[in-house]
Amino acid sequence: GRNKHIESICLYGTGEQCLRTEAFGEMTFLKLLRVSDVNFEGENFFLPKDLKILFLRVSKFKSLSSCNFENLITLELDVADGVSELLVKESASK
């Protein structure tokens, strides 16, 4: 499909949109994903294994436990309750 060549996605919502993440998991070239003010449906959060940078500003999500963060370099989480964390992991090759 056409979504196999997308490397970067920025989604900005109003807090009322609900998305499922299965399509993100199929985007094998996706390296950067920024999502702001969007809610996620479903039990699992799907991401491609080669994702490098993930920014999430959401009011709720169930879990990130189904995600493969093996190649992730930067993860920024900003959850509606005001908790914000920036986690940086350098790859072994650096």
Backbone bond lengths (Angstrom), bond angles and torsions (degrees), N, CA, C in turn:
res aa  C-N    CA-C-N  psi(-1)  N-CA   C-N-CA  omega(-1)  CA-C   N-CA-C  phi
1 G - - - 1.434 - - 1.519 111.46 -
2 R 1.298 115.14 171.94 1.457 121.37 -178.64 1.518 112.56 -68.87
3 N 1.328 118.47 -27.69 1.457 120.38 -176.65 1.522 113.47 -72.01
4 K 1.315 118.80 -5.75 1.463 121.19 -178.86 1.522 112.76 -71.82
5 H 1.343 118.67 -15.19 1.461 120.86 -177.01 1.527 113.34 -107.97
6 I 1.321 118.13 7.89 1.461 122.04 179.04 1.522 109.05 -79.63
7 E 1.341 116.74 127.17 1.465 121.73 -178.92 1.519 113.35 -103.80
8 S 1.328 118.00 -21.27 1.459 121.35 -174.90 1.520 110.35 -146.63
9 I 1.341 116.10 135.34 1.462 121.46 177.22 1.519 108.65 -135.75
10 C 1.332 116.19 133.09 1.460 123.21 172.58 1.524 107.45 -124.43
11 L 1.324 116.68 118.01 1.462 122.16 179.48 1.522 108.96 -117.11
12 Y 1.318 116.73 123.46 1.458 122.41 178.21 1.523 108.29 -121.02
13 G 1.318 116.46 119.97 1.448 120.78 -179.18 1.514 111.82 -113.72
14 T 1.324 114.91 -167.89 1.462 121.59 178.94 1.521 111.46 -110.87
15 G 1.329 116.94 4.62 1.458 121.29 -178.01 1.513 112.82 93.22
16 E 1.327 117.56 -6.19 1.456 121.60 -178.17 1.531 112.82 -103.64
17 Q 1.322 117.60 -15.53 1.459 121.10 -178.25 1.531 110.24 -78.23
18 C 1.330 115.32 143.47 1.455 121.82 175.29 1.528 108.48 -121.11
19 L 1.310 116.81 129.74 1.461 122.14 -179.27 1.510 110.95 -124.31
20 R 1.319 114.69 155.30 1.462 121.27 169.37 1.520 106.05 -105.35
21 T 1.306 118.64 150.50 1.467 121.54 -172.16 1.519 114.53 -101.84
22 E 1.327 119.21 4.64 1.459 121.03 -177.98 1.526 112.42 -55.86
23 A 1.336 118.36 -39.51 1.464 121.42 -178.27 1.527 111.49 -63.11
24 F 1.331 117.94 -35.87 1.470 120.10 177.79 1.523 111.00 -60.37
25 G 1.319 116.61 -40.53 1.458 121.41 -179.25 1.517 113.57 -62.53
26 E 1.334 117.22 -24.75 1.460 122.17 -179.68 1.527 112.79 -87.61
27 M 1.324 117.88 -8.72 1.470 122.02 -177.59 1.525 108.72 -87.50
28 T 1.311 116.13 85.45 1.463 121.57 -170.74 1.525 113.77 -66.92
29 F 1.332 118.77 -19.99 1.468 121.31 179.64 1.528 112.64 -97.53
30 L 1.329 117.75 0.02 1.464 121.36 -177.15 1.530 110.59 -66.01
31 K 1.327 116.51 122.69 1.470 122.17 -179.04 1.521 112.36 -111.97
32 L 1.354 117.36 -28.90 1.455 121.55 -178.56 1.521 109.48 -132.08
33 L 1.333 116.05 130.67 1.452 121.52 176.29 1.519 108.38 -132.60
34 R 1.339 116.00 121.78 1.473 122.37 177.18 1.522 106.87 -122.65
35 V 1.334 115.98 120.61 1.459 121.32 -179.51 1.520 108.33 -128.45
36 S 1.332 115.61 127.65 1.458 120.60 -177.66 1.522 110.34 -131.55
37 D 1.316 115.65 130.77 1.469 123.04 174.35 1.523 112.97 58.10
38 V 1.323 115.76 44.19 1.461 123.00 175.60 1.526 106.73 -130.05
39 N 1.315 117.71 141.00 1.460 122.35 177.31 1.518 108.91 -100.78
40 F 1.329 115.95 148.72 1.456 121.05 -177.91 1.512 110.69 -110.17
41 E 1.329 115.47 139.39 1.456 122.83 176.79 1.519 109.18 -100.42
42 G 1.314 115.98 159.91 1.457 120.89 174.87 1.511 112.65 94.95
43 E 1.310 114.20 164.52 1.460 121.29 -177.69 1.519 112.85 -81.30
44 N 1.328 117.26 -32.97 1.461 121.27 -175.01 1.523 111.44 -109.67
45 F 1.305 115.63 153.58 1.465 122.86 178.78 1.516 106.17 -115.03
46 F 1.317 118.06 110.12 1.455 122.72 -173.89 1.526 111.06 -96.39
47 L 1.321 116.34 129.82 1.454 122.92 176.44 1.520 108.77 -137.09
48 P 1.334 118.17 150.55 1.472 119.46 176.03 1.516 110.51 -69.90
49 K 1.313 116.65 148.53 1.464 120.32 -175.48 1.520 113.22 -67.70
50 D 1.328 119.19 -22.61 1.468 121.40 -178.76 1.524 113.95 -95.13
51 L 1.343 117.65 11.22 1.460 120.57 177.66 1.532 110.03 -61.20
52 K 1.328 117.04 132.97 1.468 122.05 -178.14 1.522 113.20 -102.65
53 I 1.348 117.00 -37.19 1.459 121.28 -173.98 1.524 109.13 -132.92
54 L 1.338 115.95 128.62 1.453 121.95 -179.63 1.523 109.32 -133.11
55 F 1.336 116.11 120.97 1.457 122.74 174.50 1.524 107.16 -117.22
56 L 1.334 117.63 121.55 1.452 121.48 178.76 1.520 109.66 -124.63
57 R 1.314 116.11 121.68 1.467 121.93 171.54 1.516 105.47 -122.23
58 V 1.323 115.96 100.08 1.458 121.28 -172.03 1.525 110.23 -136.54
59 S 1.322 115.14 161.51 1.453 119.02 176.72 1.524 111.54 -89.31
60 K 1.339 116.18 -24.64 1.465 118.76 177.54 1.526 110.38 -166.17
61 F 1.301 115.23 150.50 1.452 123.19 167.03 1.508 106.54 -157.54
62 K 1.318 116.67 155.22 1.463 120.18 -173.25 1.523 112.36 -75.28
63 S 1.337 116.47 -52.68 1.457 118.67 -174.02 1.525 110.45 -166.39
64 L 1.312 115.55 150.23 1.459 121.37 171.60 1.529 110.65 -105.40
65 S 1.327 116.97 8.29 1.467 120.75 -174.14 1.526 113.09 -64.29
66 S 1.329 118.64 -21.88 1.464 120.89 -179.65 1.529 111.93 -84.91
67 C 1.327 117.81 -4.26 1.470 121.42 -176.28 1.517 111.70 -83.43
68 N 1.312 115.02 147.03 1.454 121.90 173.80 1.532 107.06 -100.62
69 F 1.326 117.02 107.96 1.461 122.08 -178.61 1.524 112.29 -99.99
70 E 1.307 118.33 20.06 1.458 123.30 -175.57 1.527 112.61 -54.97
71 N 1.318 118.51 -40.80 1.464 121.94 -176.64 1.522 113.42 -105.05
72 L 1.332 117.42 5.24 1.453 121.21 -178.68 1.528 110.63 -70.67
73 I 1.322 116.85 131.92 1.461 122.60 178.48 1.527 110.30 -100.14
74 T 1.348 116.43 -41.88 1.459 120.56 -178.00 1.519 110.57 -132.13
75 L 1.335 115.60 133.00 1.454 122.31 175.31 1.517 107.28 -131.64
76 E 1.333 116.39 121.91 1.461 120.80 175.41 1.518 107.88 -121.19
77 L 1.336 116.09 122.19 1.457 122.03 179.32 1.517 108.95 -115.49
78 D 1.314 115.89 129.39 1.459 121.63 174.59 1.517 105.61 -131.20
79 V 1.330 115.82 104.05 1.459 121.39 -176.06 1.525 108.35 -100.56
80 A 1.321 117.28 149.87 1.464 123.40 -170.58 1.522 114.48 -52.64
81 D 1.306 118.25 -26.29 1.466 118.78 -177.76 1.529 112.36 -76.30
82 G 1.327 117.41 5.65 1.457 120.87 176.29 1.519 113.86 93.85
83 V 1.336 117.23 -5.60 1.451 120.09 178.15 1.517 108.60 -75.39
84 S 1.307 117.92 124.65 1.463 121.25 -179.86 1.513 108.17 -133.00
85 E 1.314 116.19 132.28 1.453 121.01 -179.92 1.514 108.89 -133.37
86 L 1.315 116.15 143.68 1.465 121.27 171.99 1.511 106.72 -120.10
87 L 1.305 116.14 119.28 1.458 121.94 -178.97 1.517 108.20 -116.28
88 V 1.295 117.07 127.98 1.469 121.37 -179.89 1.512 107.77 -124.72
89 K 1.316 115.69 130.81 1.461 121.99 178.11 1.517 106.90 -127.13
90 E 1.326 117.74 124.55 1.453 120.00 177.42 1.519 109.23 -89.97
91 S 1.304 115.33 143.52 1.459 119.57 179.49 1.525 109.84 -71.90
92 A 1.309 116.46 159.68 1.454 121.75 -178.33 1.523 111.71 -66.30
93 S 1.327 117.53 -21.00 1.457 120.79 -177.40 1.522 112.90 -80.11
94 K 1.324 118.89 -8.64 1.475 122.12 -178.59 1.505 111.35 -96.30
